[in-house]
Amino acid sequence: MTNAIRILGLDPGLRCTGWGVVSVEGSRLTHVAHGTIRPDDKLPLSDRLLAMFEAVSAILEEHRPHEAAIEETFVNNNPSSTLKLGHARAAAMIAPARAGLLVAEYAATVVKKAVVGTGGADKTQVGFMVRRLLPTAGDPSSDAADALAVAICHAHARTARKGAAA
């Protein structure tokens, strides 16, 4: 019997939501799967959010993660865009919450620091490190790489919490 924990990482967006599943056993990380969710942008917002919820639900059903982690909303200069991103985050978070999973939230700078070593890393650096840490992941899109980075960040945070509790 294995003590491996599967973690679903999510990088939400209305046009494209990245997702990635990793398995962690001790300090060993293993790539399980990754991809992107791209609702039809011609659909009304409510239908796009429903499509995202249903896609995340299908990922949960297929890969059976034990926990989930999501990137926090980045507040930008356009309040309307920030609000829509918040809706996308909610749609992505509800599926794992409904399945009874812990859904941890991490700021983008925390994710970047966990994976690259600096909170100011760019997408290219994050993708490079994800490919290094999870070589069997191949060459994921930037959205999927960001989601895998969120899962890796959560795996590191879990390990740190377990170490502190011991």
N, C-alpha and C positions, 0 to 999 in steps of 0.2 A: 504494500500500500504506500502510495506516495503522499508527501506533504506539500506538493506543489499547489500554488494558488494561481488562478488565472485572473488577470486584470484587464478590463476593457478601458482603453483610453479614448477620449473623445475631444476633437477640436471642432467646435460647432461653427457653422456659418449657414446663411440662408441659401446661398448658391451651391456651396460645397461643404459638407461636413466630413472631416477625416475621422477614421476609426482605426484602432489597432488593438490586438489582443496579444498579451505576453503571458508567459508562464514563469513564475518565480519559485525557486526552491532553494532556500538558504540565500546565498549571494549569486546564484546562477540564474541568469535571464535567458529565456528562450522565446523566439518569435513563434507565434501561433498563426496569426492571420492579420491582414490589414486591407483597407480599401477606402472608398469614398462613397458618400451618399449625395446624389445630385438630383433634387426634385426639379421638375419642369418649371422653369422660371416664368412661364406664361400662366401658370395656375394662380388662383387667388392665394393670398398669404395663408389662410386657414388650411387650404388643401396641401400647400407645401409643408406646413408644420405637421400635418397628419401623415404625410408621406415620410417625413423624417422620423417621427415616432414609430411608425410601422417598420421602417427599415432597421432602426435600432432594436426594436423588439425581435425582428428576425435574426439579427446578429446574436442577440442574447440566447435565443433558442438554439442556434447552430453551435455556438462556441461555449456556452455555459460558464461564463466568468463568475468568480466568487465576489468580486468587488469591481467598482467602476471609478474612474477619475475623469474630470473634465476641466478644461481651461476656463478661467474666469473671464468675464467680459472685459474687453479693452475699451475704455471710454475714450471716444475720439471727439473731434470738433463738431460732428454732425449728430445732433440729438436723435434724429429720426433713425439714422443707421444704427446707433447704439441701442435704441429701443428694439429695433427689428432683430439685432443680434441677440438681445436678451430673450426674445421670443424663441429664437432658434435654440438657445441654450436650454430653455425650459423644456422644449419638445424633446431634446436629446436626454435631459435628466430624468424625465418622468418615467420612461420605459424601465431603466434599471431600478429606480426607486419603487416602481410598482411591482417589480420582480423580487423585492425585498433586499436588494443589494445596498451596501454602503456606497454613497456617491461622494467622493472627496473632491474638493475644489482647490485648484492651484493657480496662482498668478503666473502669467507668461514668463516673468523674470525668474520666478522660482523654478519653473520647468527648464528654462534655458540654463540656469546655474547647475541644476542637477545633472544635465546631460552634457553640457559643453564646459562648464566651470565658470562661466560668467553670465550674468543676467542680461548683458547687452549683446548677446550673440545674435547673428542674423539667421535667416531661414537656411541658407547654404551651409552654415556651420552646424546647425541642428541636424540637417539631413545627413551630413558627413558623419557625425558622431552616431546617429541612429544606425547607419549602415555598418559602422565599426562595432557597435555594441550588439547588433543583431544581424550578423552577416547573412543568415538564411532569409532575411527579409527582401533581399535583392535591392532594387532601386525604387522605393516607394515614392509616390507623388509628394509634394511638399505638405499637403494637407494630411495625408496618411502618416508621413514622417513626424509631423507635429503631434498627431494623436498617439503614435508609438512613444514619443518623447514624454507625453503626459503619463502614459502607463509606466514608463521607466521611472519617472519622478515619483510616482506613487509607490512603486516597488521599493525605491530607496527610502522613502519616508516611512513605510511600514517597517523596514529593517531597523531604521533609527529608533522608532518607537518601541520595537521589541527589545532592542539593546538597552534603552533607557529604563524599561520596565524590569529588566532582569537584575 
